């Protein structure tokens, strides 16, 4: 199965309010990502990863709350909770603060992950590891070890994984489509 997963568990400290619930063009930001996942036509189901504080805010979607052992461990903790729940599936991870992500790109990522059997992430002017497909036989244990080491960087985790980085420019996409909204001033 292919699971579409919105990462919506951050504390939004730079944004000032919960980014995932912020109304962007009259729609909560996380719903922009949900709609992109739906329009990709590759997801069998869509879930939201979040923290305990926000767990009831995403109805009707199933929420996967960060593992109690790794609360507030950033995106790595969220990906761990998702892969622990869906260890035999391909999990398309998209952070809630990338509302302009092209649906076609998500399909390309999934197709490549299925074809190669590897983790597949997005690359533009920099790596965008929070737009990618995660799966693998040992990934749950690898994530747990990384979290226990207190090295919470997703890039640090990827150094020890077999992954493919697809460059958006090679597929005709532009960097603005992958813009990460960290502050209200980042909104186009």
Helices and strands as residue ranges (DSSP letters): E 2-7, G 19-21, E 23-24, E 27-28, H 29-40, E 45-50, G 52-54, E 62-65, G 68-70, H 74-85, E 90-95, H 103-116, E 119-123, E 127-134, H 139-148, H 154-158, E 163-167, G 168-171, G 175-178, G 184-186
